[in-house]
Amino acid sequence: MEQLARKQVHWVIEPLLEAGLSVDQIEVLVFRLGFEAVVSEGRGTVAGVHTVVAAESPEVQAAWAATVGRMIELDGPA
């Protein structure tokens, strides 16, 4: 089961790795996304998700969009 989880994590962050981000940089982005979700009022919006990478290059922004899509696509617990 742990091997599957590792494969899923790699699959989710793969677009960001291919865009040239390090694992540490990806961790910061994901932490910011989670923090914003916790402290924001009401439901987050798609625009809010993308503000996390607003200052990044268009390549990183596109990779972030793909990564968030992959996060959503993952199956939840059975």
C-alpha positions as CSV (number, residue, x, y, z in Angstrom):
1,M,0.0,0.0,0.0
2,E,2.8,2.4,0.8
3,Q,4.3,1.9,-2.7
4,L,1.0,2.9,-4.2
5,A,0.9,6.0,-2.1
6,R,4.4,7.0,-3.2
7,K,3.5,6.4,-6.9
8,Q,0.4,8.6,-6.4
9,V,2.4,11.4,-4.8
10,H,4.9,11.3,-7.6
11,W,2.2,11.3,-10.2
12,V,0.5,14.3,-8.5
13,I,3.6,16.5,-8.3
14,E,5.2,15.3,-11.6
15,P,4.1,18.4,-13.6
16,L,5.8,20.7,-11.0
17,L,8.9,18.6,-11.1
18,E,9.0,18.7,-14.9
19,A,8.5,22.5,-14.7
20,G,11.8,22.6,-12.7
21,L,10.6,23.0,-9.1
22,S,12.4,21.2,-6.3
23,V,10.6,19.0,-3.8
24,D,11.1,21.8,-1.2
25,Q,9.5,24.4,-3.5
26,I,6.6,22.1,-4.1
27,E,6.1,21.5,-0.4
28,V,5.9,25.2,0.2
29,L,3.2,25.6,-2.5
30,V,1.2,22.7,-1.2
31,F,1.5,24.1,2.4
32,R,0.4,27.5,1.2
33,L,-2.6,25.9,-0.5
34,G,-3.6,24.0,2.6
35,F,-3.1,27.1,4.9
36,E,-5.2,29.2,2.6
37,A,-8.0,26.6,2.7
38,V,-7.9,26.6,6.5
39,V,-7.8,30.3,7.2
40,S,-10.0,31.6,4.3
41,E,-13.6,32.4,4.9
42,G,-16.1,30.3,3.0
43,R,-15.3,28.0,0.1
44,G,-12.1,28.5,-1.9
45,T,-12.4,29.4,-5.5
46,V,-10.5,28.3,-8.5
47,A,-9.0,31.8,-8.6
48,G,-7.9,31.4,-5.0
49,V,-6.1,28.2,-5.8
50,H,-4.2,29.9,-8.6
51,T,-3.2,32.9,-6.5
52,V,-0.7,30.5,-4.8
53,V,1.4,30.6,-7.9
54,A,0.5,34.1,-9.3
55,A,4.0,35.3,-9.1
56,E,5.5,32.2,-10.8
57,S,6.3,31.7,-14.5
58,P,3.5,30.7,-16.9
59,E,5.1,27.2,-17.0
60,V,4.9,26.8,-13.3
61,Q,1.3,28.2,-13.3
62,A,0.3,25.6,-15.9
63,A,2.1,22.8,-14.0
64,W,0.2,23.9,-10.8
65,A,-3.1,23.7,-12.6
66,A,-2.3,20.2,-13.7
67,T,-1.1,19.3,-10.2
68,V,-4.3,20.6,-8.6
69,G,-6.3,18.7,-11.2
70,R,-4.5,15.5,-10.3
71,M,-5.1,16.1,-6.6
72,I,-8.8,16.4,-7.3
73,E,-8.7,13.3,-9.5
74,L,-7.3,11.0,-6.8
75,D,-9.8,8.6,-5.3
76,G,-10.7,9.2,-1.7
77,P,-10.6,6.5,0.9
78,A,-12.8,3.5,0.2
